Amino acid sequence: MLSAIIDVGDGLDPRATFASLSGAALDGFVREVIVADPGASAAVAAIAEEAGARVVSAGDRSLARACAEARQAWLLLLRSGVRLESGWEQAAWRHISGHGDRAGWFRLSLRASGLSARIEEARANLAARLFGRVRAEQGLLISRRLYEGQSAQGAAVVLPLRARPLHRIEARVLADGARAQKVYWNAR
């Protein structure tokens, strides 16, 4: 049903992300996990092997190659280090069943405390909803058909700007507030 692709381009440890996918993998919802590692890190390879995931290392094209090699009908793109909240599988299934023609994103929650973290969450979620600017920490659920349709339009696929219309998935993703960056999905 779903291929989870974890982007470790920033060198973050993917163990928390693997942990949040484990229940869905046991249930068969997540059928494969691919780690896109541009740096070809031996440490990341060891963690991926332990988790039963495979690694794709192709420099700057690692994410795009991982998406191309994925075998399932849906792709779940996640930034390394994020954790999907419990119950995300049901929310993702509702999205797939009811909004299969759209890419979906998760509501961002930062682990940091304080007003600035809440403002940053609100800013990221509002930008995703109004302008289709989904930060990498928010995750992206996209059908292979929609992804490949965009790939056919040009060599560079910039997600999610061409993945409109977007739909918010009714689940949260938890990211480390200290390391959250304004990096948007861009699979070249």
N, C-alpha and C positions, 0 to 999 in steps of 0.2 A: 504494500500500500504506500509506504512512505520511506524515502531515503533521507536520513539526517546528515547534513554536511556541516562540519564544525570548522570554522576559519580560525586558524591560530597565527595569523599574520603578525599579530602584535606580541607573540611569544608568551601569552597567558596560558596557564595550566588548564587543560581541558577536563580535569577530573570531575569538577562540580557539574559541568555540562553533561558528561557521561552519566553521572548519578541521576540527573533529572530525566534522562531518557530510558533508564534501565527498566522501569515498570512497563512502559510502552513497548520496549523491545521484547520483554518476556511474553506480553500479550499478542505479539505479532503485528502490532500497528506500525512500529518502526522495524523495517525489514533489513536495513543495512545502515551502517554508520561509516562515513568517510571523513577523514581528517585532511583538510587542505592546509599543508604546511610549506610555505614558500622557502623557509630556511632549511628544510630537510634535517631537523634536529633529531639527534639520536635519543634524547630524553623524551620527546614527543612521540617518536616511533615506539619506544618501549611502553609508554602509557597507553597508546592506541592498541598495541598488540595485546596487552593485558586486558583491555576492555573488549576485545574482539572486533575492533574496527580496522579498516585498512587506511593507509596513508597515501596521499597523492602529493608529490613534490615536483612542481614545475615552475619554480620561481614566481614571478608576478602573475603567471597564468594558472596558478594552483587551484584557485577557487573555480575558475571557468572549466578547467579540466575535470575537477571533481564533479561538477554539475553534469558535464558531458558523459562521464563514466557511470553515473548513478543509474540504477536499473529500474527504479520504481516510478509509478505514475505521478507522484507528488514529491517535491523537494522541500525540505525544511532547512533553511540556512540559519545557522546560529553562530554567534561570536563566541570564541573560547572564553570560558569563565562564567558565562551567564547560566542561570538556573531557572528552568521553567517551573511555574507553580504546580502543585498537586492538582490534578484534574484537567490539565492542559489537553490531554488526549481527547476528552469528550468535546471540548470547545473546538479543537482542530477538526474533529470528525463532523461537527455541526457546520463548520465553515466549508469543508469539502462537499458535504451533502447539499447545502443550500446556496453556496456561492462559488461553485466550481469554475466559473468564468472569471474569477477575480483572484488576485494575490491577497494574502492576509498578513497582518502584523499583530504583535502582542503589545499590550499596554506595559510601558516601562515603569519599573519601581527600582529606585536606587537604595542600596544598603546604607548609605550615608544618612546621618540624622541632620535635622535643622531645616530652616526655611529655604536656604539656597538649593538643597537637594529636592525639596518639593516643587520649587519653581522650575528647576531643570526638568523634572519629570513632566510637569504640566506643559512646558514648552515643547519637549520632544513629542508628547502624545498629540498635542494640538497641531504641530507641524505635519505629523503623519496623517492626521485626519483631514486637515484642510488642503495641504499642498502635496501630499504623497511623498513627503521626505521622511523615509523610514531609516532611523539610525540602526547601525549594525547590531547594537545591543538589543533592539526590539525584536529581532528575528524576522524571518520572511518565509511564509508558506506559499508556494507557487506550483501550479501544475506543470508537468513536463511540457505539455502542449503549448501553454502560454509562454514558458521560458524559451522553447525552441522556436516559436513564432517570432519572438523578438530577436533571437539569434540570427534568423534568416534575413532580417532587415538590414543587418550590418555586422561588421566584424566585432565591434565593441557593444556589449550589452550592459546598459546602465540600469540597474534596478534600484528603486522601483519606478522611476520616472516614466518609463514606457509600460509599466505594468498596471496602469490605471484601467479600470477603476480599482481602487484598493478597498479592502474591508477590514475593520478591526475585529480580531478574534477575541472573544470574551474570556480571556485568561491573561495572567500577568507573567512577565519575565523579570527576574531579579538580577540586577547587575551591580557590580562594585562601584559605588559613587566616586571613589578616589581615582579610579582608572577609566571611568566612562569618558569617551571621546566623541566629538562630533564627526564620526566617520559614518558614511552612508553606504548602503550596499552598492557595490560596483564590481560586477563580474566581467572582466575583459577577456 
